[in-house]
Amino acid sequence: MDGQLHIEILGQNFTFETQGDREKAKRAAEFLAHKVQAASKALDGPNTAANKMGVLVLAALDLAHSYLELKESHEGFLDQIGSRSEKLLQRMENKGPGGEE
């Protein structure tokens, strides 16, 4: 379902048009707001444009780090599945029609 999504980041309101899964877009916006809030607490500086940029960069780096960890984990999982599938296929091919090896 398409629609508008509102989010507040560092005291500024943003409105976006969503396409597709609105609930997923809402969760993504809330996740981003949480990461920005955590980065803001970590930096705890004055409310200046430069500090806001630093907060956003820190939040972006945290998101990028999380993404890369998940990507590596996913790739490892796919490698493991592929390896297990190959071993299983080899075992199945080595068995005769009656189940004997």
Secondary structure, 3 states (H helix, E strand, C coil): CCEEEEEEECCEEEEEEECCCHHHHHHHHHHHHHHHHHHHHHHCCCCCHHHHHHHHHHHHHHHHHHHHHHHHHHHHHHHHHHHHHHHHHHHHHHCCCCCCC
